[in-house]
Amino acid sequence: MSYSPTSGLSTNLPQTQAVFYDRNFIDNLKMQLPWYRCVERRELPPQSGNTHRLYMYAPGLGYGQASGSVPADLTIGNGEQFPAAQTTFSTSQASEGTVGTGLIPVVLTDYAVIGQYCDYVNVSDYALATSIDPALENLEKELAYRLAGTISSLVRTQANAAGVVDATVYSGSKTTGTVLTIQDPIKAVQELRQRSVMPFTENKFVGTISPLAVGDMLVSTGYNSLVDIYKHTKEGLDKLLELPGGNGKDDEVQVLDFSGFKFYETPFVTQTASYQSGSATAYRTTLFGHQAVIGISLGVKENSQIGDGEWSNMKLWIMKPEGPSTADPTHVVGGFTSYNVKLVFTLPPHLVMRLRYIDATSGLS
């Protein structure tokens, strides 16, 4: 028995062609930005000017100088004083019955001028009343990501500048075509320890590393590779089973909690295209010791808007004016979200930098 075609079709039932607008927006792709976690944080008190000056005694009471002369390895310029590392101590005996000449201490100094970073997004009352999503709250997240990127850029710039002051900072960089191995950060830590650099926190140096560099370490299966070391214990094998860079909120690389260092994973590392005149791009791994980079905020040690520097933890302003104002007499601005931070990042006043970075190409892309 045959049936006649259906008479009610979507072509003659216009309500079936309605569009559903999903209020649950798709997550966009945001990098993890952990650079601020690698900084020692300090405060410039209110009503104290806009310049923060740092001081440091030269080790060993000014290199044992017994006169008013400046040590030969002290460079002074642009208000900065950078002596090299002390390598010798006095072994001269005192003359019997002679008071002698007192040592003149050398105090090293440098300064940093506070900068101001602010931005905002405002939305009309009409748009807020008609938008299908909580637009202002969602825009706050995007603005927080922008601020986190600004802070990470400033910290990264200072870390890169350390290589201009101290060439040993990048002495562990690899030749083109050679990937990062677990031995490289181990060497970097021990080089810093040789220079008496203390760990950043909890008896560990901390660093930032590209997911590609983590992958290079994990896929290496040679003798004394990361896999070769971890495979001998249950605890080691458990680390290999975990996602190396966390779940997007906790970006500590558990598998690299190793030999006195730990790393935060981030794609936001310095990249060098055509590395060493080759065709590959190098990705920079940076390792920080105690006071390697110093962050100074105006008026508060850890600005509440910044938090730990990760965008998802930031607290920006959200304002929804209840009525007209002098700036908006017709109340057409429904609300705004904004931030305003005052800070600066600087290096310690010394020729011996307290960090290392390693440029290396990757076998991944």
C-alpha positions in Angstrom: 0.0 0.0 0.0 1.5 3.4 -1.0 1.3 6.6 1.0 1.0 10.0 -0.5 3.9 12.4 0.3 3.8 14.4 3.6 2.0 17.6 3.1 3.6 19.5 6.0 7.2 20.2 5.2 9.8 22.6 6.5 9.4 24.6 3.3 5.8 25.4 4.1 6.2 25.5 7.9 8.3 28.7 8.4 8.6 28.1 12.2 10.8 25.1 11.5 13.4 27.4 10.0 13.9 29.4 13.1 17.5 29.9 14.3 18.7 29.0 17.8 21.4 31.2 19.1 23.5 29.3 21.7 24.1 31.4 24.8 26.9 29.0 25.8 29.8 30.4 23.8 32.6 28.2 22.6 35.8 28.7 24.6 38.5 30.6 22.6 42.1 29.5 22.7 44.1 31.3 25.4 47.8 30.7 26.2 48.9 30.1 29.8 50.8 33.1 30.9 52.8 32.2 34.1 55.7 34.6 33.8 54.7 36.7 36.8 55.1 33.7 39.0 58.8 33.7 38.3 59.3 37.3 39.7 60.2 38.5 43.2 57.5 41.1 44.0 58.1 44.3 45.9 56.2 47.5 46.7 56.9 51.2 46.0 55.0 52.8 48.9 52.5 55.6 48.1 53.7 59.2 48.2 57.3 58.0 47.7 57.9 59.2 44.1 57.8 57.3 40.9 61.3 55.7 41.1 62.3 52.6 43.0 66.0 52.4 43.8 67.6 49.1 44.6 70.8 48.6 46.6 73.2 45.7 47.1 76.4 45.5 49.0 79.3 44.2 46.9 80.3 40.8 48.3 83.2 40.7 50.8 83.0 44.4 51.8 83.7 46.0 48.5 86.2 43.4 47.3 88.5 44.3 50.2 89.3 47.7 48.9 91.6 49.5 51.3 91.3 52.9 49.6 88.7 55.1 48.1 89.3 53.8 44.6 86.5 52.1 42.6 87.3 48.4 41.8 88.7 48.0 38.3 85.8 45.8 37.2 83.1 48.3 38.3 81.3 49.9 35.4 79.3 53.1 36.1 76.9 54.7 33.6 73.3 55.9 33.4 72.9 55.6 37.1 73.8 51.8 37.1 76.7 50.1 38.8 77.5 46.6 37.9 80.6 44.8 39.5 81.6 41.3 38.3 81.6 38.3 40.6 84.2 38.2 43.4 86.7 35.4 42.9 89.5 36.2 45.4 89.8 37.1 49.1 92.5 38.9 50.9 95.2 36.7 52.5 97.4 39.5 53.7 98.4 39.4 57.3 98.1 42.4 59.6 101.2 44.2 60.8 101.8 43.7 64.5 100.8 46.8 66.5 99.5 48.6 63.4 95.8 49.6 63.2 95.9 49.7 59.4 93.4 51.2 57.0 89.7 50.3 57.2 87.9 48.8 54.3 85.6 51.0 52.3 82.3 49.2 51.5 81.0 49.4 47.9 77.2 49.6 47.6 75.8 48.8 44.2 72.6 50.5 43.0 70.2 50.6 40.1 66.7 52.1 39.7 63.4 51.5 37.9 60.7 54.0 37.1 57.1 52.8 37.6 55.0 52.6 34.5 51.2 52.7 34.2 49.1 50.3 32.2 45.3 50.6 31.8 42.6 49.9 29.3 38.8 49.4 29.3 35.8 48.3 27.3 32.4 50.0 27.6 29.2 48.7 26.3 26.0 50.6 25.5 22.9 50.1 27.6 21.1 49.0 24.4 23.7 46.3 23.7 23.6 45.0 27.3 19.8 44.9 27.2 19.7 42.9 24.0 22.8 40.7 24.1 22.0 37.0 24.5 25.2 36.5 26.7 26.5 38.2 29.8 28.6 40.4 27.6 30.2 42.6 30.2 31.3 39.6 32.3 32.6 37.8 29.2 34.5 40.9 28.1 36.1 41.1 31.5 37.8 37.7 30.9 39.1 38.9 27.5 40.5 42.1 29.1 42.1 40.1 31.9 43.8 38.0 29.3 45.1 41.2 27.6 46.5 42.4 30.9 48.2 39.0 31.7 49.8 39.2 28.2 51.1 42.7 28.9 52.6 41.6 32.3 54.2 38.5 30.8 55.6 40.5 27.9 57.3 42.9 30.3 58.8 40.1 32.4 59.9 38.2 29.4 61.6 41.3 28.0 63.6 41.8 31.2 64.6 38.1 31.2 65.9 38.4 27.7 67.8 41.5 28.6 69.8 39.6 31.1 71.8 38.1 28.2 73.0 41.5 27.2 74.5 42.1 30.7 75.9 38.6 31.2 76.8 36.4 28.1 76.8 33.2 30.3 73.0 33.5 30.5 72.6 32.0 27.1 75.8 29.9 26.9 73.8 26.7 27.1 71.8 27.3 23.9 71.8 24.5 21.4 73.0 24.4 17.8 70.3 24.4 15.1 68.7 21.0 14.7 69.4 19.9 18.3 66.5 19.7 20.6 66.2 20.3 24.4 67.0 17.3 26.7 66.6 16.9 30.4 70.4 17.4 30.8 70.1 21.0 29.7 68.1 22.5 32.6 70.2 20.3 35.0 73.4 22.0 33.6 71.7 25.4 33.9 70.9 24.9 37.5 74.4 23.8 38.4 75.9 26.8 36.5 73.7 29.1 38.6 74.7 27.3 41.8 78.4 27.7 40.9 77.7 31.4 40.8 76.1 31.2 44.3 72.6 31.9 42.9 69.9 30.7 45.4 66.8 28.9 44.3 63.7 30.9 43.5 61.4 29.2 46.1 61.0 25.9 48.0 64.6 25.0 47.2 63.8 25.0 43.5 64.6 27.1 40.5 61.5 27.9 38.4 61.1 28.4 34.7 59.0 28.8 31.6 59.1 26.2 28.8 57.3 25.7 25.5 55.0 22.6 25.1 57.1 21.7 22.1 60.3 21.5 24.3 58.4 19.4 26.8 57.4 17.1 24.0 61.0 16.8 22.8 62.1 15.6 26.2 59.3 13.1 26.5 59.8 11.5 23.1 63.5 11.1 23.6 64.2 7.4 24.5 67.9 7.4 24.7 70.2 6.6 27.6 69.5 8.9 30.6 66.5 10.4 28.8 63.5 11.5 30.9 61.6 8.3 30.0 64.7 6.1 30.7 65.0 7.7 34.2 61.4 7.5 35.2 60.6 4.0 33.9 62.3 2.3 36.9 59.8 3.4 39.6 56.1 3.4 40.0 56.2 7.1 40.9 58.1 7.9 37.8 55.7 5.9 35.6 52.8 7.7 37.2 54.3 11.1 36.1 54.6 9.9 32.5 50.9 9.1 32.5 49.8 12.6 33.3 49.2 15.4 30.8 52.6 17.3 31.1 51.2 20.8 31.1 48.2 20.5 33.4 44.6 21.2 32.5 44.9 24.8 31.4 44.6 26.2 34.9 47.4 24.5 36.7 50.3 24.8 34.2 53.1 23.3 36.2 54.8 20.5 34.3 54.8 17.7 36.8 57.0 15.5 34.8 59.7 18.2 34.9 59.6 18.6 38.7 63.2 17.2 38.7 66.7 17.8 40.0 66.0 21.1 41.8 63.8 22.9 39.3 60.2 23.1 38.1 58.7 24.5 35.0 55.5 26.3 33.9 54.3 25.4 30.4 53.5 28.3 28.1 53.5 28.8 24.3 54.4 32.4 25.1 58.2 32.0 24.9 60.7 33.9 22.9 60.9 32.4 19.4 63.8 33.0 16.9 62.9 32.3 13.3 65.7 31.1 11.0 67.7 30.2 14.1 71.5 30.3 13.4 70.8 31.1 9.8 68.9 27.8 9.4 65.3 27.2 8.4 64.0 26.1 11.9 62.6 28.2 14.7 64.2 28.1 18.2 62.0 28.2 21.3 63.5 29.7 24.5 63.4 27.9 27.8 64.1 30.2 30.8 65.1 29.3 34.3 64.9 31.8 37.2 66.8 31.9 40.4 66.2 34.0 43.5 65.7 37.7 42.6 66.5 37.1 38.9 63.8 39.5 37.9 62.2 42.0 40.4 58.7 43.2 40.0 57.7 46.5 41.7 54.1 47.6 42.1 53.0 51.1 43.2 51.2 51.2 46.5 50.8 47.4 47.0 53.1 44.5 46.9 50.7 42.3 45.0 48.1 44.3 43.2 44.7 42.7 43.6 44.0 43.1 39.9 47.1 41.1 39.0 47.0 38.2 41.5 49.5 35.6 40.4 49.6 37.0 36.9 47.4 34.3 35.4 44.4 35.8 33.5 41.8 33.5 35.0 42.8 34.7 38.5 42.7 38.4 37.8 40.0 40.6 39.3 39.2 43.6 37.0 36.6 46.3 37.6 33.1 45.8 36.3 30.8 48.8 36.7 27.1 49.2 35.7 26.1 52.8 36.4 22.7 53.2 37.9 21.9 56.5 36.3 23.2 59.5 34.3 26.5 61.2 35.1 28.4 64.3 34.0 30.4 62.2 31.5 27.2 60.4 30.3 24.2 62.6 30.9 21.8 60.5 28.9 23.0 57.2 30.4 23.7 55.5 27.1 26.7 53.6 28.6 25.3 50.5 30.2 28.6 49.4 31.8 32.3 49.0 31.5 35.1 46.7 32.5 38.7 48.0 33.0 42.0 47.7 34.7 44.7 50.2 35.9 48.0 48.8 37.2 51.2 50.7 38.0 54.4 48.5 38.0 57.8 47.9 36.6 60.2 45.0 36.2 63.9 45.2 36.5 67.1 43.1 36.9 69.4 43.2 40.0 72.3 45.7 40.0 75.0 43.2 39.2 76.9 41.8 36.2 76.2 38.2 37.3 72.6 37.5 36.2 70.6 35.0 38.2 68.9 33.2 35.3 69.6 31.1 32.3 67.9 30.7 29.0 68.3 28.0 26.4 67.4 28.4 22.8 66.7 25.2 21.0 64.9 24.0 17.9 62.2 21.4 18.2 61.4 18.1 16.4 57.7 19.0 16.8 55.5 21.7 15.3 
